Amino acid sequence: MVEYGGLRILVGELGVLPDDIRRDLRKGLREAGEAALNQARANASWSSRIPGAMSLRVYTSGPRTGVSLRVDSSKAPHARPYEGIGGRGDSFRHPVFGGDAWVSQSTRPFLAPAAAKVRAQVMAAAEQAIANAARRLST
């Protein structure tokens, strides 16, 4: 999840934003997050299920103000171990289908590298969306 300090301050100081400004802010943040979502989908293109299970969430209130990328675990239960979440290091273990043998498999992170690659671009777009919302509030 990428959080925007300026957005948290804006929402915190103003309290409840008017609906039209909140809608425009959400739209701007969603557009900003699309770059990260597209990069994560490209990073996970080796999987037939993970890219389609990804979604973008935008939060404009509360402590989680910002944008987060999510993977639906019911559609792609293997995404979590491949990302390396909850594992130890750069591999994870799993049983082989139909037997009692366990094997180690390398992780293939796709979310964290996507966030790192497009962070500056997403932050610039988010700052622009915040500036536009603040400008509309001041007029």
C-alpha positions in Angstrom: 0.0 0.0 0.0 1.2 3.5 -0.8 0.1 6.1 1.6 0.0 9.8 1.0 0.9 12.0 4.0 -0.5 15.1 2.4 -3.9 13.4 1.8 -4.1 12.2 5.4 -3.4 15.8 6.5 -5.9 17.2 4.1 -8.7 14.8 5.1 -7.7 15.1 8.8 -7.9 18.9 8.9 -11.0 19.2 6.8 -12.9 16.3 8.3 -15.6 15.1 5.9 -14.9 16.2 2.3 -17.8 17.3 0.1 -19.0 14.5 -2.1 -18.0 16.1 -5.4 -14.4 16.8 -4.2 -14.1 13.3 -2.6 -15.3 11.8 -5.9 -12.7 13.8 -7.9 -10.0 12.9 -5.4 -10.8 9.2 -5.6 -10.8 9.4 -9.4 -7.3 11.1 -9.4 -5.9 8.6 -6.9 -7.3 5.7 -8.9 -5.7 7.0 -12.0 -2.4 7.4 -10.1 -2.6 3.8 -8.8 -3.4 2.3 -12.3 0.3 2.5 -13.1 1.2 0.3 -10.2 -1.6 -2.1 -10.9 -0.5 -2.4 -14.6 3.1 -3.0 -13.6 2.2 -5.6 -11.0 0.0 -7.4 -13.6 3.0 -7.4 -16.0 5.3 -8.7 -13.3 2.9 -11.6 -12.6 2.3 -12.4 -16.3 3.9 -15.8 -15.8 0.7 -16.8 -13.9 -2.6 -17.5 -15.5 -4.6 -16.5 -12.4 -2.7 -13.8 -10.5 -3.1 -10.9 -12.9 -6.9 -11.3 -13.2 -7.2 -11.6 -9.4 -5.5 -8.2 -8.8 -7.5 -5.1 -8.0 -6.9 -1.5 -6.8 -8.5 0.0 -3.7 -8.6 3.7 -3.0 -9.2 5.0 0.6 -9.9 8.7 1.2 -10.7 8.6 4.9 -9.4 7.0 8.0 -5.9 5.8 8.9 -5.5 3.9 5.6 -5.8 6.9 3.3 -4.1 6.1 0.0 -4.1 3.4 -2.6 -3.6 -0.4 -2.1 -3.1 -3.3 -4.5 -4.9 -6.4 -3.6 -5.0 -10.0 -4.8 -8.1 -12.1 -4.3 -6.9 -15.2 -2.5 -10.0 -17.2 -3.6 -9.0 -16.6 -7.3 -5.2 -17.0 -6.8 -4.4 -18.7 -3.5 -0.8 -19.2 -4.6 -0.1 -15.4 -4.9 0.8 -14.9 -1.3 3.6 -17.5 -1.1 5.0 -16.4 -4.5 5.1 -12.8 -3.3 7.0 -14.0 -0.3 4.4 -12.9 2.3 4.6 -14.9 5.4 7.6 -16.9 4.2 11.2 -17.0 5.2 13.6 -15.6 2.7 13.4 -16.2 -1.0 11.7 -19.6 -1.1 8.7 -21.5 0.3 7.8 -25.1 0.8 4.7 -27.0 -0.3 3.6 -30.6 -0.7 3.7 -32.3 -4.0 0.2 -33.2 -5.2 -0.7 -36.8 -4.6 2.2 -37.6 -2.2 3.8 -37.0 1.1 6.9 -35.3 -0.4 7.6 -31.6 0.2 9.6 -29.4 -2.1 11.1 -25.9 -1.9 10.2 -23.3 -4.6 11.6 -19.9 -5.2 9.4 -16.8 -4.6 8.5 -14.6 -7.6 7.6 -11.2 -6.1 5.4 -9.1 -8.3 3.7 -6.5 -6.0 6.7 -5.0 -4.2 8.8 -4.6 -7.3 5.9 -2.9 -9.1 5.4 -0.5 -6.2 9.1 0.3 -6.2 9.3 0.8 -9.9 6.4 3.2 -10.3 6.5 4.9 -6.9 7.7 8.3 -8.1 5.2 8.4 -10.9 2.3 7.4 -8.6 3.3 9.9 -5.9 3.5 12.7 -8.5 0.0 11.8 -9.8 -1.4 11.5 -6.3 0.1 14.9 -5.3 -1.5 16.4 -8.4 -4.9 14.9 -7.4 -4.5 16.3 -3.8 -3.5 19.7 -5.1 -6.6 19.8 -7.4 -8.8 18.9 -4.5 -7.3 21.5 -2.2 -7.6 24.1 -4.9 -11.3 23.4 -5.3 -11.8 23.6 -1.6 -10.2 27.0 -1.4 -12.4 28.6 -4.0 
